[in-house]
């Protein structure tokens, strides 16, 4: 198609996703395993601080804190974050690389 340009990047147009969950977590570039990440899990109506630990074997642990105003995170949010990070870990392992130092991913609502 003429005039169509594909850059391979998807812009994030807003702070919050319209649906589902978006995670943005980072770890120090050096060190690990285990790798320790910190950041946020963002829903359409709330954000929750998150800490994620990934072991050398790929076991992913997730700790979510309360959101603004003391709102507890949804019961299934930790599992959604865990699955996203586990996928990133598996992709890196398949390439014989450590997991990414920064993970920004979106997952649609189930």
Secondary structure as UniProt FT lines:
FT   TURN            2..3
FT   STRAND          21..26
FT   STRAND          35..43
FT   STRAND          47..54
FT   TURN            56..57
FT   STRAND          60..67
FT   HELIX           68..70
FT   TURN            75..76
FT   HELIX           77..94
FT   TURN            95..96
FT   STRAND          102..107
//
